[in-house]
Amino acid sequence: MSAHSNQDAATKPLYDGWTPDRDYRVIEQADGRHLLFIVGNHRVLRIGAATAARLRDGLDALTENEVRDWNALVTAGVIEAVNPIAAAAAHWSDGANLAINVNLTAACNLDCSYCFADGGDYGRIKGRLQAETVPQIFDFVAAHLTPSRTVRFEFFGGEPLLNLERIAEICDHADRLRRASSIQSIFRISTNLTYLPPEALELLVARRFIVSVSIDGGQRTHDRNRPTKTGQGSFSRILDNCRRLRAASDDVLLVARMTVLGGEPTLLEDVRELWSYNLFDYFQIYPAVVPAEKLTRISRTRGAASAHLSSGFMPQFLELVAAYPELFRPDNRFRGVLEYERIAELLLRGKIALAFCSGGRNYFTFSPDASIMPCHRLVGDTRFQVGTAARGLVDEPVAWRLPVDANPVCSRCWARYVCGGGCKQENLVATGDLTAPNPELCAYQTRMLESVIQVIARGDEGYAERSRDALDDLFVSCGRPVADAGRRHAGAVNNATFELISKPEDES
């Protein structure tokens, strides 16, 4: 059959202005089969190798029969462009609860090899958050509450449990706010959990905290990456405290927050070791953006184009994704890797990411120096300060609120409505510009999306139907704001060319 370009207007493909790798993506699976990802509504379809080859050249290369089948799916709403419409209509405050990151102390008892905070004080701030800041935080909450009327408090440091008194004050103040106004609060802490006095354990359990534990893998990996100030290992102490916390409550959500440098043991081996303890509900996996062989602190390279992923990370990531479905077992409490599950939700439910994170949108950091910052990684850098605890916001963080389609680089990327534009702080470290993407991290984000698409396409039993309702509370990718794009439901629409993988029952 001849190509569409030799056909009459009746066989012209709908959306004929679409281009490969901007409006759709052809993906080859490990088994040689091919998938088609539709950027406009996040649907995934299975296609043959010949069709895949023609689609890589553009819609004009399709045969007459392929165009007919394509147009039938466009008419049925299986192929559509609702995502750019939803993104253009969204306001910067949409898609996430208000989140207040409370930087409680500059003190930390570990000496992590890759620490972006220079050991807790960011090289710029000292001391602990004081009591007078607490009512100022709640003044800010009242002024910036989102329609959900829910606030997530993110306790951070340094090691936040070294300022337990202030955590308790904020929790008590949040209780009073709830009784007075029905505003709900979610409490999450990012901690190394080397320090867990009885009163801290009691508070975490009583308030049903989400506890994100910085633990980079099994003992060998973790003790190498995250030693104490005196050079001793911290793994055994952390694991003991995780067991204490789990024994005290089955309701506390425990997240293993892994920063990965590559090397040995592998990422999969480290995940399997932590998984085997059956303590963690979720894993959160971040590639360290410094070379493993140099272990240079990120904050010391700020503004210089010198931050890179470890060369060993990507192959290890792919190995983990290949084995990922094997980790879901009824005898283990594991519910998934947060980043992967957020992507799966966007694809299966027809949602879009309005930005990479909520920084400067619905997320702000309060620190001991009385600053308000749009990102916890930039604490103390006055170039990016947007307010003070006493005065609230004094500068609009415009660069943090630009939609992804306003970025000249991201607007041409097929992953834009899943990625949302990349981490601005990591962009800054790599390129010196908040809005200029780090190419290595772009490659990781797109490869992660391709990998989750392939997991869904493999059809592992029960994976698509898993509940992902808890993700909005878990601060995935720094509170990535997510919205329903209004994707249409699809009926029995498969044809000889295209097979829909995400079925109607998988949609909201």
C-alpha positions as CSV (number, residue, x, y, z in Angstrom):
1,M,0.0,0.0,0.0
2,S,1.3,3.4,-0.9
3,A,2.1,6.0,1.7
4,H,-0.4,8.7,2.8
5,S,1.5,11.4,0.9
6,N,0.4,9.7,-2.3
7,Q,-3.3,9.5,-1.2
8,D,-6.1,12.0,-1.7
9,A,-7.4,14.3,1.1
10,A,-9.9,11.7,2.4
11,T,-7.0,9.8,3.9
12,K,-5.2,12.8,5.4
13,P,-4.4,12.0,9.1
14,L,-6.1,14.0,11.7
15,Y,-3.5,16.0,13.8
16,D,-1.3,15.9,10.7
17,G,0.8,18.7,12.2
18,W,2.0,16.4,15.0
19,T,5.7,15.5,14.9
20,P,7.6,12.5,16.4
21,D,9.2,13.0,19.8
22,R,7.1,16.2,20.4
23,D,3.6,15.0,20.1
24,Y,4.0,11.2,20.2
25,R,6.8,8.8,21.0
26,V,7.6,5.4,19.4
27,I,9.1,3.0,22.0
28,E,10.7,-0.3,21.3
29,Q,10.3,-3.0,24.0
30,A,13.0,-5.5,25.0
31,D,11.0,-8.2,23.2
32,G,11.1,-6.3,19.9
33,R,7.5,-5.2,20.0
34,H,6.7,-1.5,19.7
35,L,4.6,1.0,21.6
36,L,3.1,4.4,20.8
37,F,2.8,7.0,23.5
38,I,0.4,9.9,22.8
39,V,1.6,13.1,24.5
40,G,-1.8,14.7,24.2
41,N,-3.5,12.4,26.5
42,H,-0.9,9.9,27.9
43,R,-2.4,6.9,26.2
44,V,-0.3,3.9,25.2
45,L,-1.0,1.8,22.2
46,R,0.7,-1.3,20.8
47,I,1.8,-1.2,17.1
48,G,3.7,-3.3,14.7
49,A,7.3,-2.8,13.7
50,A,6.5,-1.5,10.2
51,T,4.0,1.0,11.5
52,A,6.5,2.1,14.2
53,A,9.1,2.7,11.5
54,R,6.8,4.9,9.5
55,L,5.6,6.8,12.6
56,R,9.2,7.7,13.3
57,D,9.2,9.5,10.0
58,G,6.0,11.3,10.7
59,L,2.2,10.9,10.2
60,D,2.6,11.6,6.4
61,A,4.5,8.3,6.1
62,L,1.6,6.2,7.1
63,T,-0.2,4.0,4.6
64,E,-3.8,4.6,3.6
65,N,-5.1,1.8,5.9
66,E,-3.0,3.0,8.8
67,V,-4.3,6.6,8.3
68,R,-7.9,5.2,8.3
69,D,-7.2,3.3,11.6
70,W,-5.5,6.4,13.1
71,N,-8.4,8.6,12.2
72,A,-10.9,6.2,13.7
73,L,-9.1,6.4,17.1
74,V,-9.0,10.2,16.9
75,T,-12.7,10.3,16.2
76,A,-13.3,7.9,19.2
77,G,-11.2,10.1,21.5
78,V,-8.5,7.5,22.0
79,I,-6.0,9.8,20.4
80,E,-6.6,13.4,21.4
81,A,-4.8,16.6,22.6
82,V,-6.4,17.4,25.9
83,N,-3.1,17.7,27.9
84,P,-1.9,21.0,26.3
85,I,-5.4,22.5,26.7
86,A,-5.5,21.5,30.4
87,A,-2.0,22.8,31.0
88,A,-2.8,26.2,29.4
89,A,-5.9,26.6,31.5
90,A,-4.3,25.7,34.8
91,H,-3.3,28.3,37.4
92,W,0.1,28.1,39.1
93,S,-1.7,27.4,42.4
94,D,-3.5,24.3,41.0
95,G,-2.7,20.7,41.5
96,A,-1.3,20.4,45.0
97,N,-2.0,21.2,48.7
98,L,-0.2,24.0,50.3
99,A,3.1,22.6,51.6
100,I,5.3,24.3,54.3
101,N,8.8,23.0,54.5
102,V,10.1,23.8,58.0
103,N,13.9,23.9,58.1
104,L,14.3,23.3,61.8
105,T,18.0,23.2,62.4
106,A,21.4,23.5,60.8
107,A,22.7,20.7,63.0
108,C,23.3,17.3,61.5
109,N,25.1,14.3,63.0
110,L,26.0,12.7,59.7
111,D,28.7,13.6,57.1
112,C,27.1,12.4,53.8
113,S,29.4,12.3,50.8
114,Y,27.0,14.1,48.5
115,C,25.1,16.5,50.8
116,F,23.7,19.5,49.0
117,A,23.3,21.2,52.4
118,D,27.0,21.3,53.3
119,G,26.3,19.2,56.4
120,G,23.0,20.8,57.3
121,D,23.7,24.6,57.4
122,Y,24.0,25.1,53.6
123,G,27.2,26.9,54.3
124,R,25.2,30.0,55.2
125,I,22.8,29.6,58.2
126,K,23.2,28.6,61.8
127,G,21.0,27.8,64.7
128,R,17.6,26.4,65.2
129,L,14.1,27.6,64.2
130,Q,12.8,29.7,67.1
131,A,9.3,29.7,68.7
132,E,8.4,33.2,67.4
133,T,8.4,31.8,63.8
134,V,5.6,29.3,64.5
135,P,2.7,31.8,64.5
136,Q,4.3,33.5,61.4
137,I,4.1,30.2,59.6
138,F,0.4,29.9,60.4
139,D,-0.2,33.5,59.2
140,F,1.4,32.4,55.9
141,V,-0.9,29.4,55.8
142,A,-4.0,31.5,56.2
143,A,-2.8,33.8,53.4
144,H,-2.0,31.1,50.9
145,L,-4.3,28.2,51.6
146,T,-5.3,26.2,48.5
147,P,-9.0,25.1,47.8
148,S,-8.3,21.7,49.3
149,R,-8.0,23.3,52.7
150,T,-5.2,20.9,53.6
151,V,-1.7,21.8,54.6
152,R,1.3,19.5,54.4
153,F,4.0,20.3,56.9
154,E,7.4,19.0,55.8
155,F,9.9,18.9,58.7
156,F,13.5,19.2,57.4
157,G,17.0,20.1,58.4
158,G,19.8,19.3,59.2
159,E,18.4,16.6,61.3
160,P,14.9,17.8,62.2
161,L,14.5,15.6,65.3
162,L,17.2,17.6,66.9
163,N,14.6,20.4,67.2
164,L,11.7,18.2,68.4
165,E,10.3,21.0,70.6
166,R,9.4,23.1,67.5
167,I,7.9,20.1,65.7
168,A,5.5,19.5,68.6
169,E,4.6,23.2,68.7
170,I,3.7,23.2,65.1
171,C,1.6,20.0,65.4
172,D,-0.3,21.5,68.4
173,H,-0.9,24.8,66.5
174,A,-2.2,22.8,63.5
175,D,-4.6,21.0,65.9
176,R,-6.0,24.3,67.1
177,L,-6.4,25.5,63.5
178,R,-8.3,22.3,62.6
179,R,-10.7,22.7,65.5
180,A,-11.3,26.4,64.7
181,S,-11.6,26.2,60.9
182,S,-11.6,22.5,59.7
183,I,-8.3,23.0,57.9
184,Q,-6.6,19.6,57.8
185,S,-2.9,19.0,58.2
186,I,-0.6,16.2,57.0
187,F,2.7,15.8,58.8
188,R,5.8,14.4,57.0
189,I,9.4,14.4,58.2
190,S,12.6,13.8,56.3
191,T,15.1,12.3,58.8
192,N,18.1,10.2,59.0
193,L,16.4,8.5,62.0
194,T,19.7,7.9,63.8
195,Y,18.2,9.8,66.7
196,L,14.8,8.6,68.0
197,P,14.2,9.4,71.7
198,P,10.9,8.1,73.2
199,E,9.1,11.4,73.0
200,A,9.9,11.6,69.3
201,L,8.6,8.1,68.7
202,E,5.4,8.9,70.6
203,L,4.9,12.1,68.5
204,L,5.4,10.4,65.2
205,V,3.0,7.7,66.1
206,A,0.3,9.9,67.6
207,R,0.3,12.3,64.6
208,R,0.5,9.4,62.1
209,F,3.5,10.9,60.4
210,I,4.8,10.1,57.0
211,V,8.4,9.3,57.9
212,S,10.9,9.6,55.0
213,V,14.1,7.9,56.2
214,S,17.4,8.7,54.4
215,I,18.8,5.3,53.9
216,D,20.8,4.7,50.7
217,G,20.6,0.9,50.5
218,G,22.0,-2.0,52.5
219,Q,24.7,-1.7,55.2
220,R,27.7,-1.7,52.8
221,T,26.3,1.1,50.6
222,H,24.7,3.2,53.3
223,D,27.7,3.3,55.6
224,R,30.0,4.2,52.7
225,N,27.7,7.1,51.6
226,R,26.3,8.3,55.0
227,P,28.9,8.0,57.8
228,T,28.7,9.8,61.1
229,K,30.9,12.9,61.8
230,T,33.4,10.6,63.3
231,G,33.5,8.3,60.3
232,Q,31.4,5.5,61.8
233,G,28.6,3.6,60.1
234,S,25.0,4.7,60.7
235,F,23.1,1.9,59.1
236,S,22.5,-0.4,62.1
237,R,21.2,2.4,64.3
238,I,18.8,3.6,61.6
239,L,17.5,0.1,61.0
240,D,17.0,-0.5,64.7
241,N,15.0,2.8,64.9
242,C,12.9,1.8,61.8
243,R,12.0,-1.4,63.6
244,R,11.1,0.5,66.8
245,L,8.8,2.8,64.8
246,R,7.2,-0.1,62.9
247,A,6.7,-2.0,66.1
248,A,5.0,1.0,67.7
249,S,2.5,1.5,64.8
250,D,1.5,-0.1,61.6
251,D,-0.2,3.1,60.5
252,V,2.9,5.3,60.1
253,L,3.9,5.4,56.5
254,L,7.6,4.6,56.2
255,V,9.5,5.6,53.1
256,A,13.1,4.5,52.3
257,R,14.6,7.6,50.7
258,M,17.6,6.4,48.7
259,T,20.2,8.7,47.0
260,V,22.1,6.6,44.5
261,L,25.7,7.0,43.3
262,G,26.1,3.8,41.5
263,G,28.9,1.3,42.0
264,E,28.7,-1.9,44.1
265,P,26.4,-3.3,45.5
266,T,24.0,-2.5,42.7
267,L,20.8,-0.5,43.1
268,L,18.7,-3.6,42.7
269,E,20.7,-5.4,45.4
270,D,20.3,-2.5,47.7
271,V,16.6,-2.3,47.1
272,R,16.2,-6.0,47.6
273,E,18.0,-5.8,50.9
274,L,15.9,-3.0,52.3
275,W,12.8,-4.7,50.9
276,S,13.6,-7.9,52.7
277,Y,13.2,-6.2,56.1
278,N,9.5,-5.7,55.3
279,L,9.6,-2.3,57.0
280,F,9.1,0.2,54.3
281,D,5.8,1.1,52.5
282,Y,7.5,3.0,49.7
283,F,10.9,3.7,48.2
284,Q,12.0,7.0,46.9
285,I,15.0,6.9,44.6
286,Y,17.1,9.9,43.5
287,P,20.2,9.8,41.4
288,A,23.0,11.9,43.0
289,V,24.0,14.6,40.6
290,V,27.7,14.4,41.3
291,P,30.3,12.0,40.0
292,A,30.7,9.0,42.3
293,E,34.5,9.1,41.8
294,K,34.6,12.7,43.0
295,L,31.8,12.9,45.6
296,T,31.9,16.7,45.3
297,R,29.2,18.5,47.3
298,I,26.6,19.9,45.1
299,S,26.3,23.2,46.9
300,R,30.0,23.9,46.3
301,T,29.5,23.7,42.5
302,R,26.4,25.9,42.5
303,G,26.4,28.0,39.3
304,A,29.0,25.9,37.5
305,A,28.2,23.5,34.8
306,S,29.9,20.6,36.6
307,A,27.2,18.4,38.0
308,H,26.7,15.0,36.5
309,L,25.0,11.7,37.2
310,S,27.2,8.8,38.2
311,S,28.1,6.9,35.1
312,G,27.0,3.7,36.9
313,F,23.5,4.9,37.7
314,M,21.6,4.4,34.5
315,P,22.4,0.7,33.9
316,Q,21.5,0.0,37.5
317,F,18.2,1.9,37.2
318,L,17.3,-0.2,34.1
319,E,18.1,-3.4,36.0
320,L,15.8,-2.3,38.8
321,V,12.9,-1.4,36.5
322,A,13.2,-4.8,34.8
323,A,12.7,-6.6,38.1
324,Y,10.3,-4.0,39.6
325,P,7.0,-6.0,39.3
326,E,8.6,-8.9,41.3
327,L,8.7,-6.7,44.4
328,F,4.9,-6.6,44.7
329,R,4.1,-9.5,46.8
330,P,1.3,-10.1,49.3
331,D,3.7,-11.1,52.1
332,N,5.6,-7.7,51.8
333,R,4.2,-4.3,52.6
334,F,6.0,-2.7,49.7
335,R,3.6,-0.4,47.6
336,G,6.1,0.9,45.1
337,V,8.8,3.4,44.2
338,L,7.1,6.8,44.5
339,E,8.5,8.3,41.3
340,Y,7.5,5.3,39.2
341,E,4.0,5.1,40.8
342,R,3.3,8.8,40.1
343,I,4.2,8.3,36.5
344,A,1.9,5.2,36.3
345,E,-0.9,7.2,37.8
346,L,-0.5,10.0,35.2
347,L,-0.7,7.5,32.4
348,L,-3.4,5.2,33.7
349,R,-5.7,8.0,35.0
350,G,-5.2,10.6,32.3
351,K,-3.6,13.2,34.5
352,I,-0.8,15.8,33.8
353,A,2.0,17.3,35.8
354,L,1.6,21.0,35.9
355,A,5.3,21.5,37.0
356,F,8.2,19.3,38.1
357,C,7.6,20.3,41.7
358,S,5.5,22.7,43.8
359,G,8.4,24.9,44.7
360,G,7.4,28.6,44.5
361,R,3.9,27.6,43.6
362,N,2.3,25.8,46.6
363,Y,5.5,25.0,48.5
364,F,7.8,27.3,50.5
365,T,10.6,26.8,53.0
366,F,10.9,28.6,56.4
367,S,14.4,28.6,58.0
368,P,16.2,29.7,61.1
369,D,17.5,32.8,59.3
370,A,13.8,34.0,58.9
371,S,13.9,33.6,55.1
372,I,11.2,32.2,52.9
373,M,12.6,30.3,50.0
374,P,10.8,28.6,47.0
375,C,13.0,25.5,47.4
376,H,14.6,23.7,50.4
377,R,17.8,23.1,48.5
378,L,18.4,26.9,48.0
379,V,18.1,27.9,51.7
380,G,20.4,30.8,52.5
381,D,21.0,31.8,48.8
382,T,19.6,35.3,48.9
383,R,19.4,35.4,45.1
384,F,16.3,33.3,45.3
385,Q,14.7,34.5,48.6
386,V,11.1,35.5,48.1
387,G,10.1,36.7,51.6
388,T,10.6,36.7,55.3
389,A,8.7,35.0,58.1
390,A,7.6,38.3,59.5
391,R,6.5,39.9,56.2
392,G,5.4,36.9,54.1
393,L,6.0,36.8,50.4
394,V,7.6,40.0,49.1
395,D,8.7,38.8,45.7
396,E,6.6,36.7,43.3
397,P,8.7,33.7,42.3
398,V,7.8,34.1,38.6
399,A,10.4,31.7,37.2
400,W,9.0,28.9,39.4
401,R,5.5,29.4,38.1
402,L,6.1,29.2,34.3
403,P,4.1,26.5,32.6
404,V,6.1,23.8,30.9
405,D,5.0,24.9,27.4
406,A,6.5,28.3,28.1
407,N,10.0,26.8,28.2
408,P,11.5,26.7,24.8
409,V,13.3,23.4,25.5
410,C,10.7,21.6,27.4
411,S,7.9,22.6,25.1
412,R,9.5,20.4,22.4
413,C,9.8,17.3,24.6
414,W,7.5,14.4,24.4
415,A,7.7,13.8,28.2
416,R,6.7,17.4,29.2
417,Y,3.3,16.6,30.7
418,V,4.8,13.9,32.9
419,C,8.1,15.5,33.9
420,G,6.9,19.1,34.1
421,G,10.2,20.7,33.3
422,G,12.9,19.3,35.6
423,C,14.2,20.2,39.0
424,K,15.1,23.9,39.0
425,Q,17.8,23.5,41.6
426,E,19.5,20.7,39.7
427,N,19.1,22.8,36.5
428,L,20.9,25.6,38.4
429,V,23.7,23.4,39.5
430,A,24.3,22.0,36.1
431,T,23.7,25.0,33.8
432,G,23.7,28.1,36.0
433,D,20.0,28.8,35.1
434,L,16.9,27.7,36.9
435,T,15.0,27.2,33.7
436,A,17.7,25.6,31.5
437,P,17.4,21.8,31.8
438,N,20.2,19.6,32.8
439,P,20.6,17.3,29.8
440,E,21.6,14.3,31.9
441,L,18.6,14.6,34.1
442,C,16.4,15.1,31.1
443,A,17.7,11.8,29.8
444,Y,16.9,10.1,33.1
445,Q,13.4,11.5,33.3
446,T,12.5,10.4,29.8
447,R,14.1,7.0,30.3
448,M,12.1,6.6,33.5
449,L,8.9,7.4,31.7
450,E,9.7,4.9,28.9
451,S,10.5,2.3,31.5
452,V,7.1,2.8,33.3
453,I,5.3,2.7,30.0
454,Q,7.0,-0.7,29.3
455,V,6.0,-2.0,32.8
456,I,2.4,-1.1,32.1
457,A,2.6,-2.6,28.6
458,R,3.9,-5.9,30.0
459,G,0.6,-6.3,31.7
460,D,2.0,-7.7,35.0
461,E,-0.9,-9.1,36.9
462,G,-2.6,-6.4,39.0
463,Y,-0.1,-3.7,38.4
464,A,-2.4,-1.3,36.6
465,E,-5.2,-1.8,39.1
466,R,-3.1,-1.0,42.2
467,S,-4.4,1.8,44.4
468,R,-2.3,5.0,44.2
469,D,-4.6,7.1,46.3
470,A,-1.9,7.9,48.9
471,L,0.5,9.5,46.4
472,D,-0.9,13.1,46.9
473,D,0.0,13.0,50.5
474,L,3.5,11.6,50.1
475,F,5.3,14.5,48.5
476,V,6.4,12.7,45.4
477,S,9.0,14.7,43.5
478,C,8.7,17.6,45.9
479,G,4.9,17.7,45.7
480,R,4.6,17.6,42.0
481,P,1.3,19.3,41.2
482,V,-1.0,17.1,39.2
483,A,-4.4,17.7,37.5
484,D,-7.0,15.7,35.7
485,A,-6.7,16.6,32.0
486,G,-10.3,15.5,31.1
487,R,-9.3,12.5,28.9
488,R,-12.3,10.9,27.3
489,H,-13.2,7.3,28.1
490,A,-12.6,4.8,25.2
491,G,-14.8,1.9,24.2
492,A,-14.0,-1.1,22.0
493,V,-11.8,0.9,19.6
494,N,-8.9,-1.4,18.7
495,N,-8.2,-2.0,15.1
496,A,-5.7,-3.7,12.8
497,T,-3.0,-1.1,13.4
498,F,-3.4,0.1,16.9
499,E,-4.1,-1.8,20.2
500,L,-5.0,0.3,23.2
501,I,-3.2,-0.8,26.3
502,S,-4.6,1.5,29.0
503,K,-8.2,0.2,29.1
504,P,-11.3,2.2,30.2
505,E,-11.5,0.4,33.6
506,D,-8.0,1.8,34.3
507,E,-9.3,5.4,34.0
508,S,-10.9,7.6,36.6
